[in-house]
């Protein structure tokens, strides 16, 4: 029987890693076949020597992740356990190093799965990047974080966020109100992510200065987007013509991220998805990356993963 003690800097660090009342520990005990005893600022690990050494590395890794700003929570603990069982300890360490700064006073954002990490790395390394996968996989959120980070580092001079307003048939002129009132309901998900990364005052100020633009896809026609980070959200609802129009707007010193879910197409039955066509047509074009996210990359409530998988099975779909 071997024994090791992990010492925490304070009680808050202990709670973040073990749970407010130690609720994360039973799962770790069962998974790693060790006995854990937690007190305010220390954690004792008991068991076979090899198991104790693995558990010690596990908790020290969580401490480093927390120290770099990662917010762990139950999902993060479960993911780390799976990674250890799959022999991906080094991959996990690299994941915790994939930090996205979004500004003073705002916590850094981290990918929470290996698929999300690959997505972030693809955005960094290519000028046009596609993120395709189900709801809750962080496609829009991580794209927004990368956009804000790129703006902070002065690599672009403006952010442009757009999506097709399919629900309104893009006939926005028939809707009541001014431009902002017309499009706000359809662009709400983009604003939701943005408010996590910028204060309301900063958003308003950047919109007034032209640094930030949120507009429906129809308003991109005829433009050349230079020195910009452009995000096209809900791209499964573009037609092939709209997708081609959008992709050819990209100008000098610009980046573009296109996100979508090919299982959630709201176009009329006789319309093809521009996202699906782009995936088939551009997969081998150098300088364009595609990241396929799956239900294993879902980071919302743990029931969301189960719901997605249950619907896949009911519809006879294979896991992506």
N, C-alpha and C positions, 0 to 999 in steps of 0.2 A: 504493500500500500504506500503510495506516494502522496505528498501534500505540497501545495504551493499557495502563496497568498499574493493577490493582486491588490495594490494599494491605490486608492483614489485620492485626488487632490482635495476633494470636499464632498459633502453629502449630495450636492446637486449632481455632480458628475456620476456618483454611484447610482442615483435614481435614474438618470438618463440612460444608463447602460443596463441596469438590472430591472428597471421598472420602479414606479413610485412605491410599490409595496412588494417588490421582488417578483412581480408577475411574469417576467420574461424567463426566470430561472428554471422553472420546471421543464420547459421545452428544451432548454440547453442541456439540462441534466439527462433527459431522455435521449436526446440526439447524440450526445457525446459520451454517454455512459460514465458520468462522474457524479459526485455529490458536491453540492454547492451550499455554502453558508455565508450569508451576507450580513454585514453590520454597517454602521453609518459610513465609514470611509475605507472599508476593506472587504475583500471577497476571498474566502478560503475554498480551494479546489482539492478534492480528495478522490483517489481512485488509482487505477493501474498507471504506472509511470508514463507510458506513451500517451494514454488518454489525458492525463493531467497536463502534460507538456503541450498537447494540441489545444486543450481548453485555455491554457494560459496565453498562447499565441492569439487565440480567438479574442479574448478580452482585451489584450494589449492592442490588437488591431482596432477594436472598437474605440479604445481610448484615443488612439491617433486620429481616427476618423472624426471623432467628436472635437478633438483639439483643432482640427483644420476647418471646423465649422459645419460639418455634416450633422443634420438632424436625423437621429436614428429611428426612433419609434419602433413599434412592434414589427411592421413590415420590413424595416431595415435589419432587425435582428434575425428574422426568418430567412431573409435573402442571404445574409452572411452565413448562416448555418448551412443552407443548401450549397453555397459556393465552397465551403470547407469540405463537405461530403463529396463534391464533384472534383476535388483536388485542384481548385482554382484560387488558392490562397493568394498567389502573386497577382492574379488578375483582379482580385478584390482590393488589394492594396493600391493598384493603379487606378481602380475606379474611384477610390477615396481621394486620389490626387487630382481628379478631373473637376476642378473648381471653376465656377463661372461667377465672376464678380459683377454685380449689377448696380453698384453705387454706394456712396456713403450712407451709413445708417441702415442699410438693407443687408440681411443675411445672404451670404453666398449661396448659390444654387448648385446642386450636384445631381448628375444622373443617378438613378437608383437601381438600375439593372444594367447588365452587360450590353443588352440591345440599345438602351438609351445612351450608354457610353459610346458605342459605335456610331450612333446617330450624331452626337455632338462632335466627335472626331471627324466625321464626314463633312459636317457643316464647316468646320475649321479649314479643311483641306481642299474643298472644291467650291467653285463659284456658284454652281447650281446644285442644290441638294433636295432630294425627295425623301419625305418621311411618310411611310404608308403603314397603317395599322389601325386596330380598333380603338374605341373611346377609352380614355384613361391611361394611355401609354405615354403621355407627356409630349406628344408631337408638337402641339402649338405652344405649350408652356416653355419647353426647352428652346424652341426656335426663337421665341420672344426674348428669353434670357440671353441667347447668343446675339440677338440684334442689339439689345441694350448694352451688352458688354462691348460689342464692336463700336458702337457710338461713343461709349466712354473712352475708348482707346484712340478716338479720332481717326479711325480707319474709314469711316463713312461720315457724311455730314447730315444725313437724314434717314428716318425710318418710315417705310410705307407699308401699311397693313391693309390687306384687301381680302375679300371673299365674294363669291357669287351670291346675289340675293335671289336665290331660286324661289323662295316662298312668295316673293312679290313679282315673280316673272321678270325681274329687273326693270319693270315698267315703273320706276320710282317716281316719275313725273306725275302719276295719277294719285300718289299718296299725299295726304295732307301734311302741312308743315314745311319748314325750311329744310335745307340739305341735311343738317345734323339730325333733325327730328325724323326725317324719312329713313335714314340708314341705321340709326342707333340700334333698333331692335335686332337687326341682322348681323351687326358687328359686335354685339354684347360680349360674346366669348373672348374676343380679342381684347376688349377693354378689361375684362375680368383678370386676364393674365397680366396685363400692363399695370394695373393698380397694385399688384403684388410687388412690382419692381420700381415704380416711380410714385412719388406723392401726387395727389390730385393737383396741387399747385404747379408742380413740374410738368405734368401732362398738359395742363391748360396753357402754360407758358410756351412749351415746345410746339403745341399746335398753332398758337398765334404767330410764332416765329417761322413756321413752315418746316421745323425740324421733325415734326411728327405729323403724319397724315394717315387717317383711317378712312377708307372709301370703298364703295362697291367696285367689283371688277370692271363693270362697264365704263368706269371713269378712267381706266388705264389706256383705253384705245387712243392711238395717235401720239403717245408720249415716248420719250426716251429717258430712262431713269439712270442718271449718272450719280456716282458717289453716294449710293443708297444701299440700304439693307432692306430687301423687299420680301414680305411673307405673304404667300397666297394660301389661305386656309380653306378647308372644305373643298379641295380641288376635285374631288370625285363628282361634284356637281357642275363642273365646267363642261362645255361641249369641246370637241376636238378643235373647232375654229377658235374658241375663246382661249384654250390652252396655248395654241400656237401664237395667237395675238399677244398673250401675256409673256411668253418666253422670249419673244423677239423685242420686248420693251427694254431688256437689260442693256445698260450702257457701260461706260468706262468706270473702273474702280467700284464695282457694285457686286453685291451678293444677293442670291435669291434662294429662298426655301419654300418648297411646295409641300403642303401636308394634306392628307386625306385618308379616307377609309372606303375601300372599294366594296364593302358589304353594306354601305349606307348611302346608296345612290338615290337621289330624289328627282332625277330627271324623268321626263315622260318616257314611256316604254320604247318609243321609236327613236330616242336620242341615245347616242353612244357617249360614254364618259371620256372626257379629254384626258383624265388621269390614267385610265386604263390604256389608252392609245399611247400616251407618252411613255409609260412603263415598257411597252412592247417596242416602241420605236427608238428610244434613246438609251436603252440599257447598256449598250456598248460604246457610247460616245464618251471619249476621254474628256475629263473635266466636269462630268456630271455624275453624281453619286445617288444611289438608291439604298435606303435603309428600310428593311421589312421588320416592323415590330409585331409582336404576337401577344396573345392573351397572357403569356408569362411576363410581359413587360408592363402589365396594368399595375398602377400604383395608387389607385383609389381604394376605397373600402374593400377588404378581402372578399366580400360577397360579389363584387363586380366581376372578379376573375371567374367565380363559379357560375355567375349568370351568363357570361359570354360563352363559356365552355358548354353549358347546358343547351343554349340555343344552337351552337354549332352542331352538337350531337343530334338535336331534334331535326335540324335541317339536312343532316347527312354530310356536313362539311368536315374536312380534315383540319386538324390544328395547324395554324400558319407557322 
